[in-house]
Amino acid sequence: MIFIYILCGLYVLGMLFIFIYSLAQGHLLFHFLKARKHWDQIPKLNPESWPKVTIQLPVFNELYVVERLIDAASRINYPKDLLEIQILDDSTDQTSELIQKKISEYPEINFIHLHRSNRQGFKAGALREGLESAKGEFIAVFDADFVPDPDFLLKTLPYFSSEKIGMVQTRWTHLNRNYSLLTRLQAFALDAHFFIEQMGRNEQGAFINFNGTGGIWRKSCIIDAGNWHDDTLTEDLDLSYRAQKKGWQFVYRPEIESPAELPPIMSAIKSQQFRWTKGGAECAVKHAGSVYEKPLPFRVKFHSFAHLFNSAIFIAVLVTSLSSIGVWWAGELGLIPPVLFRLSAVFLLGFVLIAGVYLVSYFYGKKSFVDSALGVVWQLPLFLSVSMGLALHNAQAVWEGLTGKKSPFIRTPKFNLESGKSKLTSNRYLHLRMPITTWFEGVFAFIFIAMVVLAFREQNFLFLPFHLMLAFGYSLVFVTSFRSYALGK
């Protein structure tokens, strides 16, 4: 009996966390709807006042995308005498040779190839060392899988109209959105972040984050905030909070697009997700205390905590899903009064709010309502299912981040499959080891399939939709993980 009470308590705690998280998302949705009315108000900049700019391109073993990146950087529209492009190269393979050959094709452009013999500090270390010699007053950053808009600088620099503005972030778009089911689902999730979350926070003056790429900084802001640190896996989020806590203002512009490649296979997705969720948890430990202590408005503190701890949603989903089995069994045995189940329905409002965030972002990013309606019918439930299926993997990352366990920065493999220059089966960077959690995902898939069968056998459908999504999500994640890790053998 005590065990049942413990399971019920865990279930309630998990659902309560999800509910609070959903309230924060709902509040961001409200401010997004306010912000969209004036997002096209673009200031003008006197062409005679163009500042010096440095573009930093951090690269590590990028045989498949580095030439595309350099070609795109060469097309940046900006006075040549005011622009330098640093290629921060930590590569240990033939990528460095490709870079040298490629930049020789653009003698009129000020490409600077900085090749390090070690990866000290990983990406943060490369950015920090590049900054020491950067001549630009402003620093733009693009990862290797991005294709910068030729007018990126002309569109972003006007927003530095105030000396207090330290960073302008643009919206990621997706070069290979329609490549596969997995890329569609990633785009579905990222669009919600770049439409609802970033705009919702920025509209009300809450802290937002530099997304690691597709943004431009005032160099003095980076220096004033303490430069790039490498003590977390998300150096972008870390610097963002340090800068904004010192009073710097950030601007988010959704109409300026920065196209990028999405990981097409589950092993690469998991590698990226692990780094993002663990790094977010590390930043929560690093910054939550100082955010609480600073004399900031309540809305800023509330959304900062929701932002810093949002990856803990995976722990909540994992705890809730596993404890729901005990709650279902307790209900089957009549150990829980039916009135409590009816009262718990209030938690369902949380899922409605979360679904609303993704629905609005999806519809807003589409031109045709009919196409949007048809797409969202299957993408929303499938996205929620896969997100639940990733709960175990990401919960481990969050726990490691919260408890201080360190791990190296593992880059996400890039592919550039659309160009025909590479194939999944021949990508030399697919050497990611399959974690033990993948096998547990298979076990969880079996458990929740069994719960679906039991629901029909006992005619107890209390958690049927929840368990159906968990069964499908864990099954899909397990199968696609197993297949993708096998590619690297």
VEXZA-34115 format. One record per residue (C-alpha): chain; x, y, z. Coordinates in steps of 0.5 Angstrom, whole numbers, plus 500, padded with zeros to 3 digits. Last residue first. Layout:
# residues N
{'A' {X Y Z}}
...
END
This chain:
# residues 489
{'A' {560 500 425}}
{'A' {557 507 424}}
{'A' {551 505 421}}
{'A' {549 501 426}}
{'A' {548 507 431}}
{'A' {543 509 426}}
{'A' {539 502 426}}
{'A' {539 502 433}}
{'A' {537 509 434}}
{'A' {531 508 429}}
{'A' {528 502 432}}
{'A' {529 505 439}}
{'A' {526 512 438}}
{'A' {520 509 434}}
{'A' {518 504 439}}
{'A' {519 509 445}}
{'A' {515 514 442}}
{'A' {509 508 440}}
{'A' {509 505 446}}
{'A' {509 512 450}}
{'A' {504 515 445}}
{'A' {499 509 447}}
{'A' {501 509 454}}
{'A' {498 517 454}}
{'A' {492 515 450}}
{'A' {490 509 454}}
{'A' {491 512 461}}
{'A' {484 511 464}}
{'A' {482 506 459}}
{'A' {480 500 464}}
{'A' {477 495 460}}
{'A' {481 490 463}}
{'A' {483 487 456}}
{'A' {483 493 453}}
{'A' {488 497 458}}
{'A' {492 491 459}}
{'A' {494 491 451}}
{'A' {496 498 452}}
{'A' {500 497 458}}
{'A' {503 491 454}}
{'A' {505 496 449}}
{'A' {508 500 455}}
{'A' {512 495 457}}
{'A' {515 493 451}}
{'A' {517 500 449}}
{'A' {520 501 456}}
{'A' {524 495 454}}
{'A' {526 498 447}}
{'A' {528 504 451}}
{'A' {532 501 456}}
{'A' {536 498 450}}
{'A' {538 505 448}}
{'A' {539 507 455}}
{'A' {546 503 454}}
{'A' {549 508 450}}
{'A' {550 506 442}}
{'A' {557 509 441}}
{'A' {558 515 436}}
{'A' {562 513 430}}
{'A' {558 516 425}}
{'A' {564 521 422}}
{'A' {566 517 416}}
{'A' {559 518 413}}
{'A' {559 512 408}}
{'A' {552 509 409}}
{'A' {549 516 410}}
{'A' {551 518 403}}
{'A' {555 524 402}}
{'A' {557 529 396}}
{'A' {549 528 393}}
{'A' {548 536 395}}
{'A' {542 534 398}}
{'A' {546 529 403}}
{'A' {549 535 406}}
{'A' {551 530 412}}
{'A' {554 534 419}}
{'A' {555 529 425}}
{'A' {553 533 431}}
{'A' {560 535 435}}
{'A' {561 532 442}}
{'A' {563 537 447}}
{'A' {567 532 453}}
{'A' {563 530 459}}
{'A' {562 533 466}}
{'A' {558 530 472}}
{'A' {556 536 476}}
{'A' {549 533 479}}
{'A' {544 538 475}}
{'A' {548 537 468}}
{'A' {548 529 469}}
{'A' {541 529 471}}
{'A' {539 533 465}}
{'A' {543 528 460}}
{'A' {540 522 464}}
{'A' {533 525 463}}
{'A' {535 526 455}}
{'A' {536 519 454}}
{'A' {530 517 458}}
{'A' {525 522 455}}
{'A' {527 521 448}}
{'A' {520 517 447}}
{'A' {516 522 450}}
{'A' {519 527 445}}
{'A' {517 522 440}}
{'A' {510 521 442}}
{'A' {509 529 442}}
{'A' {512 529 435}}
{'A' {507 524 433}}
{'A' {501 527 436}}
{'A' {503 534 433}}
{'A' {505 531 426}}
{'A' {499 527 424}}
{'A' {494 532 424}}
{'A' {499 538 424}}
{'A' {500 536 416}}
{'A' {493 536 414}}
{'A' {491 543 418}}
{'A' {497 546 415}}
{'A' {496 544 408}}
{'A' {489 547 408}}
{'A' {491 553 412}}
{'A' {496 555 406}}
{'A' {502 559 408}}
{'A' {505 555 413}}
{'A' {510 558 419}}
{'A' {504 561 423}}
{'A' {500 554 423}}
{'A' {506 551 426}}
{'A' {508 556 431}}
{'A' {500 556 433}}
{'A' {500 548 433}}
{'A' {506 548 437}}
{'A' {504 553 443}}
{'A' {497 550 443}}
{'A' {500 543 444}}
{'A' {503 545 450}}
{'A' {497 549 453}}
{'A' {493 543 452}}
{'A' {498 538 455}}
{'A' {497 543 461}}
{'A' {490 543 461}}
{'A' {490 536 462}}
{'A' {493 537 469}}
{'A' {486 539 471}}
{'A' {484 532 470}}
{'A' {487 530 476}}
{'A' {480 532 480}}
{'A' {476 527 476}}
{'A' {482 521 478}}
{'A' {481 524 485}}
{'A' {474 523 485}}
{'A' {474 516 483}}
{'A' {477 514 490}}
{'A' {484 510 489}}
{'A' {485 503 492}}
{'A' {480 500 487}}
{'A' {484 495 485}}
{'A' {484 497 478}}
{'A' {485 504 480}}
{'A' {492 502 484}}
{'A' {494 498 477}}
{'A' {493 505 473}}
{'A' {497 509 479}}
{'A' {502 504 479}}
{'A' {503 504 471}}
{'A' {503 512 471}}
{'A' {509 512 476}}
{'A' {513 510 470}}
{'A' {510 515 465}}
{'A' {510 521 470}}
{'A' {517 520 472}}
{'A' {520 520 465}}
{'A' {515 526 463}}
{'A' {518 530 469}}
{'A' {525 528 468}}
{'A' {524 530 461}}
{'A' {521 537 463}}
{'A' {528 538 467}}
{'A' {530 541 460}}
{'A' {526 547 462}}
{'A' {530 549 468}}
{'A' {534 555 465}}
{'A' {528 557 461}}
{'A' {523 556 466}}
{'A' {527 559 471}}
{'A' {529 565 467}}
{'A' {521 566 465}}
{'A' {520 567 472}}
{'A' {526 571 474}}
{'A' {524 576 468}}
{'A' {517 576 470}}
{'A' {518 578 477}}
{'A' {522 584 475}}
{'A' {530 583 477}}
{'A' {533 585 483}}
{'A' {538 580 483}}
{'A' {538 574 488}}
{'A' {534 570 484}}
{'A' {538 571 477}}
{'A' {544 569 481}}
{'A' {542 563 484}}
{'A' {539 560 477}}
{'A' {546 562 474}}
{'A' {551 556 474}}
{'A' {546 550 476}}
{'A' {541 552 471}}
{'A' {547 553 466}}
{'A' {549 546 467}}
{'A' {542 544 466}}
{'A' {542 547 459}}
{'A' {548 544 458}}
{'A' {545 537 459}}
{'A' {539 538 455}}
{'A' {543 541 449}}
{'A' {549 536 449}}
{'A' {544 530 450}}
{'A' {540 533 444}}
{'A' {545 534 439}}
{'A' {548 527 440}}
{'A' {541 524 440}}
{'A' {539 527 434}}
{'A' {546 525 431}}
{'A' {544 518 433}}
{'A' {537 518 431}}
{'A' {538 520 423}}
{'A' {537 526 419}}
{'A' {541 531 423}}
{'A' {538 538 421}}
{'A' {541 543 416}}
{'A' {541 550 417}}
{'A' {538 556 414}}
{'A' {539 563 418}}
{'A' {532 567 417}}
{'A' {531 574 418}}
{'A' {524 575 420}}
{'A' {524 572 426}}
{'A' {528 578 429}}
{'A' {530 577 437}}
{'A' {534 583 440}}
{'A' {538 582 446}}
{'A' {539 588 452}}
{'A' {546 588 456}}
{'A' {545 589 463}}
{'A' {550 585 467}}
{'A' {545 580 468}}
{'A' {544 580 460}}
{'A' {551 579 459}}
{'A' {552 573 464}}
{'A' {545 570 461}}
{'A' {547 570 454}}
{'A' {554 567 455}}
{'A' {552 561 459}}
{'A' {546 560 453}}
{'A' {552 560 448}}
{'A' {557 556 452}}
{'A' {552 550 452}}
{'A' {556 544 454}}
{'A' {558 548 460}}
{'A' {565 550 463}}
{'A' {568 552 457}}
{'A' {567 560 458}}
{'A' {567 565 452}}
{'A' {568 572 454}}
{'A' {567 575 461}}
{'A' {560 579 460}}
{'A' {564 585 458}}
{'A' {568 582 453}}
{'A' {562 579 450}}
{'A' {559 586 450}}
{'A' {565 589 447}}
{'A' {564 585 441}}
{'A' {557 587 440}}
{'A' {554 580 438}}
{'A' {551 577 431}}
{'A' {547 571 431}}
{'A' {546 565 426}}
{'A' {550 561 431}}
{'A' {550 559 438}}
{'A' {543 560 439}}
{'A' {544 567 443}}
{'A' {539 566 449}}
{'A' {533 570 451}}
{'A' {532 574 458}}
{'A' {525 577 459}}
{'A' {523 584 456}}
{'A' {516 582 455}}
{'A' {517 582 447}}
{'A' {524 578 448}}
{'A' {521 572 452}}
{'A' {515 571 447}}
{'A' {519 572 441}}
{'A' {524 567 443}}
{'A' {519 562 446}}
{'A' {513 562 440}}
{'A' {517 563 434}}
{'A' {524 560 435}}
{'A' {522 555 440}}
{'A' {516 553 436}}
{'A' {520 552 430}}
{'A' {525 548 433}}
{'A' {520 543 435}}
{'A' {516 542 428}}
{'A' {523 542 425}}
{'A' {525 537 429}}
{'A' {519 533 427}}
{'A' {520 534 419}}
{'A' {527 532 420}}
{'A' {525 525 423}}
{'A' {520 524 418}}
{'A' {525 525 412}}
{'A' {528 530 408}}
{'A' {522 535 408}}
{'A' {526 540 413}}
{'A' {532 539 409}}
{'A' {535 546 409}}
{'A' {531 548 415}}
{'A' {530 555 418}}
{'A' {533 558 424}}
{'A' {531 565 426}}
{'A' {536 571 428}}
{'A' {539 573 434}}
{'A' {541 580 435}}
{'A' {546 581 441}}
{'A' {549 587 445}}
{'A' {544 592 445}}
{'A' {546 598 450}}
{'A' {549 602 445}}
{'A' {543 603 442}}
{'A' {541 603 434}}
{'A' {544 596 434}}
{'A' {538 593 430}}
{'A' {541 596 424}}
{'A' {546 591 424}}
{'A' {542 585 423}}
{'A' {539 586 416}}
{'A' {545 589 412}}
{'A' {549 583 416}}
{'A' {545 578 414}}
{'A' {544 580 407}}
{'A' {548 574 403}}
{'A' {543 569 408}}
{'A' {548 565 411}}
{'A' {548 557 410}}
{'A' {549 554 416}}
{'A' {552 547 417}}
{'A' {559 549 419}}
{'A' {556 554 425}}
{'A' {555 561 424}}
{'A' {558 567 428}}
{'A' {557 574 427}}
{'A' {562 579 431}}
{'A' {561 586 431}}
{'A' {567 591 432}}
{'A' {571 587 428}}
{'A' {578 586 428}}
{'A' {578 579 431}}
{'A' {585 577 434}}
{'A' {583 576 441}}
{'A' {576 574 439}}
{'A' {579 568 435}}
{'A' {582 565 441}}
{'A' {575 565 445}}
{'A' {571 563 439}}
{'A' {576 557 439}}
{'A' {575 556 446}}
{'A' {568 556 446}}
{'A' {568 551 441}}
{'A' {572 546 444}}
{'A' {575 549 450}}
{'A' {582 546 448}}
{'A' {581 543 442}}
{'A' {588 542 440}}
{'A' {593 544 434}}
{'A' {589 550 432}}
{'A' {588 552 425}}
{'A' {586 559 424}}
{'A' {584 561 417}}
{'A' {583 568 415}}
{'A' {579 570 409}}
{'A' {579 577 407}}
{'A' {575 576 401}}
{'A' {579 578 394}}
{'A' {583 572 394}}
{'A' {576 568 393}}
{'A' {578 561 390}}
{'A' {584 561 395}}
{'A' {579 560 400}}
{'A' {577 553 398}}
{'A' {584 550 397}}
{'A' {586 552 404}}
{'A' {579 550 407}}
{'A' {579 543 403}}
{'A' {586 542 406}}
{'A' {584 543 413}}
{'A' {578 539 412}}
{'A' {583 533 411}}
{'A' {583 530 418}}
{'A' {584 533 425}}
{'A' {580 539 425}}
{'A' {580 545 430}}
{'A' {579 550 425}}
{'A' {576 557 427}}
{'A' {575 560 420}}
{'A' {575 567 421}}
{'A' {572 572 416}}
{'A' {574 579 416}}
{'A' {569 585 413}}
{'A' {570 592 413}}
{'A' {575 593 407}}
{'A' {570 588 403}}
{'A' {564 593 404}}
{'A' {558 588 406}}
{'A' {554 583 402}}
{'A' {556 576 404}}
{'A' {557 572 398}}
{'A' {564 569 401}}
{'A' {560 566 407}}
{'A' {556 562 403}}
{'A' {562 559 399}}
{'A' {565 558 405}}
{'A' {560 554 408}}
{'A' {558 550 402}}
{'A' {566 548 402}}
{'A' {565 546 410}}
{'A' {559 542 409}}
{'A' {561 535 407}}
{'A' {569 535 410}}
{'A' {567 538 417}}
{'A' {572 535 421}}
{'A' {571 541 427}}
{'A' {569 548 424}}
{'A' {568 555 428}}
{'A' {566 560 423}}
{'A' {567 567 426}}
{'A' {565 573 422}}
{'A' {568 579 424}}
{'A' {565 586 422}}
{'A' {568 593 422}}
{'A' {562 598 422}}
{'A' {558 601 417}}
{'A' {556 609 418}}
{'A' {556 611 411}}
{'A' {551 607 410}}
{'A' {546 610 415}}
{'A' {542 605 418}}
{'A' {534 604 418}}
{'A' {530 601 423}}
{'A' {526 595 421}}
{'A' {519 594 424}}
{'A' {517 588 421}}
{'A' {516 584 428}}
{'A' {510 589 430}}
{'A' {504 585 430}}
{'A' {507 579 432}}
{'A' {509 581 439}}
{'A' {502 581 442}}
{'A' {501 574 439}}
{'A' {508 572 442}}
{'A' {506 575 448}}
{'A' {500 570 449}}
{'A' {504 564 447}}
{'A' {510 566 452}}
{'A' {504 566 457}}
{'A' {502 559 455}}
{'A' {509 556 455}}
{'A' {510 559 462}}
{'A' {503 555 464}}
{'A' {505 549 461}}
{'A' {512 549 465}}
{'A' {507 549 471}}
{'A' {503 544 469}}
{'A' {509 539 467}}
{'A' {512 540 474}}
{'A' {505 539 477}}
{'A' {504 532 473}}
{'A' {511 530 475}}
{'A' {509 531 482}}
{'A' {502 528 482}}
{'A' {506 522 479}}
{'A' {511 521 484}}
{'A' {506 522 490}}
{'A' {502 516 486}}
{'A' {508 512 486}}
{'A' {509 513 493}}
{'A' {502 512 495}}
{'A' {502 505 491}}
{'A' {509 503 495}}
{'A' {506 505 502}}
{'A' {500 500 500}}
END
